Amino acid sequence: MNDNSLAHAPVFVVGAGIMGAGIAQVAAQAGHAVRLFDLRPGAAEAAKGQLADTLAGLVAKGKLNADAAQQTLARITPADAMAQADGCGLVVEAIVEQLQAKRALFAELESIVGPGCVLATNTSSISVTAIAAGLQHPGRVVGMHFFNPVPLMKLVEVVSGLQTDPAVAAAIFGLSQAWGKVPVHAKSTPGFIVNRIARPYYAEALALLQEQAATPAVLDACLRGAGFRMGPCELMDLIGHDTNFAVTKSVYEANFQDKRYVPSGVQAEMVAGGLLGRKSSQGFYRYLGGKPEGGALPVAVTEAPATAREVSVHGTGPIADFLEQAATAALAAQGWGPARHHDSGWTGLQIDGARLMLSDGRTATELAAATGCRDIAVFDRPVALTADKPPSPGTALAYAAAAGCSEAFATQAAAWLAALGFAPLPLADAPGLVVARTVAMLVNEAADAVQQGVCSEADADAAMTLGVNYPAGPFDFLRRWSAREVTALLDTLDAHYRGERYRVSPLLRRRAC
């Protein structure tokens, strides 16, 4: 088999649900004859009818040529029997996520299709090795994991099991490109790339909720402020807590109860109570008429910082450079600017002896004890900030004051963050706050995936930006930060929580040396 062997092959799609119909559309638009089959009587015909409406809508909006729409629809034939897979060069299954059902399907197909037919599974979490087990030709079984909605989402995870023929994986990779997708290679391990690396995005929010550090609205605002399209709580509501919880349990169990992936009691309770998110009209938020309610944020700080006798900026790098520029602008009305100290060992502002410090993972209370400075507040990491791109005005940013901090400085810390251009959101004094610990854990999980040969660094970045619309890939985040700082933050979290959850990836540890 070569990379172009599937270029014009007829495609048999099993499962006429949202994913199967989307796969059929993409294959037909690429010029393939497609046979769409579903065990439910009339399902394939209904799916083609819905696709006709979708294509007509695209034509009406000027996004698709009328002839192209007609030709796409003409290439799709509803099949009424599995036997019609005979003569196809590729079968893509998009049926229920159950191992035995997929095994039985492929076993039946082996008696129908020719020996050169590729059997692809759209599974999002089941082992491709396990699906292929017991087949006469396991080497032709490969994962072809699309993302919903299939016509719009660019990513395809090409997943190889232990017996997948490399030529088969290469052919599916090339076919995905021909279909206008961006494929990435993945080894068949729990969660593949996206569902594995994404676990901390939900898990850190759930952990902070469990310790009552913030509300869902605050957590969501902070991560949207970091450039993520949706916050973790609103995203879990959209996915459905039952689905999200099931994937987490699957990854946890497939990794032999590794504590890094332990499911959340908060989410388990929501699932038990039927609070599934948008689909049940109640999750972290209430949904009336499709719009979320119950997401009020704390009142924004509007007061200006009090007049200070001395202000200095500490640290090196783009964050410290931004702080110097913003503090200079904030002090311009007083006719003077901040001093700059590059070798202090910390990043932030010193204001008349009090400190507003960039989080290094330690709580503000721990930093106050370590420095002997009572008036300390920490602020979250503005990961969207780069040397040539300051944060947008009003970007949400979490902060927390030390337990012994004076009320006056806690107020001033918020006022200074507002003066620097942020929308400060108070958080309980939790280690790593919100964005810093979440991004560090995403980086760590990606580093472990690369360490274990699941994917390459480039594929990890592509998968997370294209599959779940992250503002940057995990290794992009690492390049903006540093392995030493990420490792130090994770070690701090590990020491604070005394568990295995925050253990540092060996790959990341080596890079920090």
N, C-alpha and C positions, 0 to 999 in steps of 0.2 A: 504493500500500500504506500502511495506517495501523497504529498500534501494536497495535490489537486484531484485525487481519485474520487472525491465526493462532490466535485464542483457542479455536476449536472445530475446527480443521482436523485431519483424519486425519494421522497421523505414520507415516512409513516409516523404520525403523531398519535400517541395513545393518551387519552384524557382530554376532554373538550371543555374543561373548566377555564378559569382566567389565564392560568399559565399555559396550558396546552393550546388554547385558541391564539394566544399571543405568539407562541412559537410557530404555529402554523402560518400566521400572518407574515412574520419575518422571513420564513423560508420561502413563502410564495412571492413576496416582494422581491426576493433575490433571484427569482426565476425558476424555482423548483416546482415540479408537480408534487402536490401534497395530498395525502389521504389522511383524513382526520377521523379517528375512531373513539367511541366511548361505549362502555357497557350499558349505559342508561339509554333506553330507546328514545330516539329523537334528539339527544343532546348534541350530536355533531351537527345536525341540520340547524338547530337553534343557534349554535355558536357561529355558524356561517352567516345566518341571518343577522346576528348582532354585529358581526364583522362588516357586513354590507352597510349597515347604518353608520358604523365608525368611519369607514372609508368615504362614505357620502359626506359626512361631516367634515372630513379633511379636505375634500374637494371644494365644498362650500366656502371654507375658510381660505382657499387658495394655497393650501399646504401640500396638495397632491394633484397631479394631472388626472383628468377624468379617465383617459385611456389606460393609464397605469393602474388606477383603482379597479377598472373593469377586468384588466388582465390578471391582476392579483387574485381577485375573487374567482375568476374562471379556472385558475390553477388549483383551487382547493376543492376536493371531492369528499363529501361525507362517506365514510365506509361503514358498512353494516355487519362486517365480520372480520375477525382477526386474520383470516386467511388472505385478506387483501393486502397484507404486508408482503406477500410473495412478489419478488422482483424489485423491491425497494433496496437502496444502498445504505439507508440510515433509518433507524427507528429511534425516536425520542419519546421516552415515557414521562408523563407528568401526572401520575396517579397519586393515590393516597400515600402519605409518608409512613408506610409500614414495610418492614424488611421482608416479611413472608409474602406479602402481596407482590412486591417487585420481583422477588426470586421466582415466584410462580409465573408471573407474566413473561419474564425472559426465558424460562424453561419452555413455555409454550411456543414462544416466538422462534426458538432454535429449531423447532420441527417444521417451521414454515419458511423462514428466510434462507437465502443462500449463505455459504460459508464466509463470503466476503462482506456481508452486511454488518455494519457497525451498530452496536446496541448502546445507546446513550441514556443515562438517567439524569433527570433534572432534580434529584434529591438535594436538599439543602443541608442535611446533617447525617444521613445514614452512610455507613462505610461502603465505598464502592467495592472494596475487597470482599466484604460479606455478601453483597448483592450478586457478585460474580461466582461465588463459591458453589461448586457442584455442577456448573455448566460445562458443556462439552468443549466450548471455546471461550474460556474466561478472558483471554487476551483481547477480545474485541469489545469488552464492556468498559465504558469510560463515563465519567461524570461530565455533564454539560449543564452546569448550574446557571440558569438565567435569573434575573432579578425583576421584580414586578414594579411597574408595568413593562412587559417584555419589549414592546416596540420602542419604548423611550429610553430604557436603561441600557447603557452601553456595555456594562461588564458581563463577561461570561467566565466563570471559574471552570477550567478544564482539569478535571480531577482524575488522577491516575491511582488505581488500586495496585496491590502488590503484583498482580498478574497482567495488568494492562500493557498491551504491546506499545512501546514508545512510538511506533509508526502510526498507530491508531490515535494516540493523543496528539501527535503532530498534525494529523489530517483534520481532526476536530478543531484544533487551534487555527489552522489555515481557513477552514470553512467558516468559523466564527468571524474572522476578519473579512471574508467575502460577504458575509451577512451584515457588515457595517458595525460589528461589535469590537470591543477591546478585550481580547482573551488574556487570561493569566493562568499559568500552570500552578497546580496545587497537588500536594500529596494527600492521599486519603487518610486524614486524621480527624478527630472530632471537631466539627464546626468548620472544617476546611480553613479558608483564610478569613473571610468577612465575619462569619458568625462566631469565630473564635476571638479574633482581635477586638471585636466590638463588645465583648462581655463586660469589660470594666466601665464602659460608658454608662451602662445601666447599673452595674453593681456598686459603683462609688456613690451614685445618687441615692440608691436604696440604703446603703450603709449610713450616709449622712442623715437620711430621714429617720432611720432606726434610732440614732442617738439624738434626734430632735435638734439638729444643728441649724436647720433652715426649713422653710416651706418648699413645696414643689415649685411654686411660682418663682421664688428666689433662685433655686438651683437652675431652672430653665433659663431664666434671664441671664445668669452668669455665663452659661455655656453658649447661649446665642451671642452674647457679647464677645466671646472668644472666636466667633465665626462659624459655629455649628448652625446648620439651617434650623434644626429643632432641638429643644432641650430634651434631656433624657426622660423626664416625666411625661411630657406631652407626646414624645415619640412612643413610649410604652403604651400610652392610651390609644395611639393610632394603630400600633401593631396588634394590640389586644394582650392583656396581661396573661390570659391563658396560653396564648401562643408563645409569648416572650418567656414565661415561666417554664413552659415545656422544653424550649430550646436550651435554657440554662440548665435544667435538670438533665437533659440528654448529654450535654457537654460535661457536666459534673460526673455523671455516672460512667460515661465512656472513658473518662480520665481517672477511674478508680477512686472517686471521691477526693480528688485533689482539692485542698482547701481554697485554692485560688479561685475556684469556680463554684463555691458553695452557694446554693440558692438563698434568697432572702426570705426571712419570716414575714416581712412587710408585704411582699408580693404574694406569698402563699396565702396570707389572710385575705387579701383582696380577691384572689381567685376563689377561695372558699366561700366568700360572701357574694360572689357574682358581680363584683365591681371590675368589669373587664375593660373599661375604657369607652371609646366612642360607640362600640357595637352594643353596649348595654346602657348607654347614655350617662354612665357614671364610672369614673376611674379616679385619678388624682383630681380631675376637674369634672364638673357637671356639664352635660352637653344638651342644650335646648335649641332646637332648630339647627343643629350642626355646629353651633358656636360654643366654645368653652366658657364656663363661668367658674368663679371661685379662685381666680388667679391674681388677686390684688397684691401689689408690691408695697413695701414700706414707703412712706411719704419721702419724696426726694429732698435732699439737703439743698438749701438755697442760700444759706448765710455764707459770707466771705470769711476767709481765715482772719483771725485777730492779728493785730499788728505784732510782729515778732522783732526781737532784738537781733537775732542771728539765725540764719537758715543756711544749711549746707547740704550738698548732694553727695552721696557716697556710692562708690561702685564703678565698675567699668561695663562696657557693652551698650547695646542699643537701648535697653530699658533705662539705664542710668543717664545716657545721653538725652533721651526724651525727657526724663525728669528735670534735668538741668534746663533744657529749653522751655519746658512748661512752667517751671518755677520762676525762671527769669521773667516770663511774660506776666505771671501772677504778681510778682513783686515790682513790676515796672512803675506802677502808680506811686510806690513809696520811694522811687528814685534810686534803688539799689538792687543788686542781684545776689544769688546764692554763691557761696564758695563751693569748690569742687575738691573732693578727696577720692583719689583713685585706689588707694591701697588700704582701705578700712576693713576689708574682708566681708562686707555686707553691702546691700544695695537699698537705697531709700533716701529719705529726708531726715535730717536732724533739725529740730525746731526748738530753740532755746533749751536744749538738753533733752527734750523728749524725742522719741524716734518713731517714724512711720516707715516700717521695714517691709521689703519684698519677702514673701514667705519662702523659707528654705525647708519647709516641712515641719519645723517646730512650732508649737503654739506660741501665742504672744506671751502667755503666762510663763512658759519655759524660757523664752528669751529674756523676760524681765528678771527671772532668777539668775540666769547665766551672766547677764550684763550688769546687774545691780541697778538697772534703770527701771523705775516703777512705771513711768508713763511711756508705754510701748503699745503700738497697734501694728498689726501685720495686714498687708493687702495681697490679693491674689495675683497670679502671674498673668499679665496681659499678652497671651501667646500670639494674638493677631498682630501685635506691634512688631514692625521691622525697622531697619535703619532708615528706610526711605518712605515708610508708611506709618504715621502716627495713628492712634485709635480715633475712630469717629467720635465727635462730641456726644457725650451722653452714653457712652458705652458702659454697660453694667459691669461692676467690679466688686467682688466680695471683700470685706475687711472684718477684722475682729480685734477687740481691745483686750489687754491683759486683765486678769481678775482684779489686780490691785490698782489698775489705772484710774486716774482721777476722771470724774465725769466731764470736767472741762476739756481735758485732752481728748477723750473719746469723741466729743463733739467736734473738736478742732481737727482730728484725724479725718473725719468725714468731710469737713469743710475744705480741707486741703485736697483731698481726692477730687472733690467737685471742682475746685479751682484748677486742677490739672486737666480737667476735661472729662472725667468719669462720672457715672451715676453710682455713687457708693451704696452698697447693700449690706447691712449688718448681718453677721453670721455668728453663731456661737463659736467659742474659741477652739475650733476643731483643727487637728494637724493637717497641713496641706491645703486647707480651705476647700475650694471646689475645683477650679480649673487646673491648678497645679497638680493635684493628686490624680485627677482623672486623666490628664494628658500623659503624665508620667507612667501611669499603669497601661495606657494604650501603647506607649513606646515599649514598655517592658514586655507586654504580651507579644508584640510584633517581633521583638528581638528573640524571644524564645521560639517563635514560629520559624524564623530564619535559622536559628541555631539547630533546630530539629529537622531541617530540610523540607519543611512544609512548602516554602515559597522563597523567592528571592526578595531582597529589599525593594527593588523596583516594583515587583509585582504586589508586594504588601502595600506600597504607597498607591499604586493604581487601583487596587481592589477597594481600599477604604475611601478614596476620593470619588470613584465612579460607582461603587456598589452602595454606599450609604451617604454619599455627598458630604464627607468631611471636608473642612476648609483646607486641610493639608494631610498628607500621609504621615504615618508615625515616624518614618525616618526623616521626612521633611521637618517635622516638629523637633526631632533630635538635632538636626543641623542648626536650627535656630536657637537651641538651648545648648546643652553640652552633656556628654555621657557622665562626666564627673558630678555635675549638679543634679541630674536626674537620679543617679545612683545614691547620692547623699540623701535626697528627699525620700526615696523609697526605704533606705536604711532607717531613717527617722520614723517613718510610718511603721516599719516592722518592729522597731524597738517600742513604740508607743502601744501597739495593739497586741504584741506578743503572740504572733501566729505565723502561719506559712503564707498567708495571702499576699504579703508584700515582699516576698523573697526576690532578690534581684536575679535577672537572667544572666547566665555565665557570659553570654556574648556582650551584654551591656557592661558587666563587671570588667571584662578585659579591656574594653574601650575606655573605661574610666581610668585605667592605670597610666 
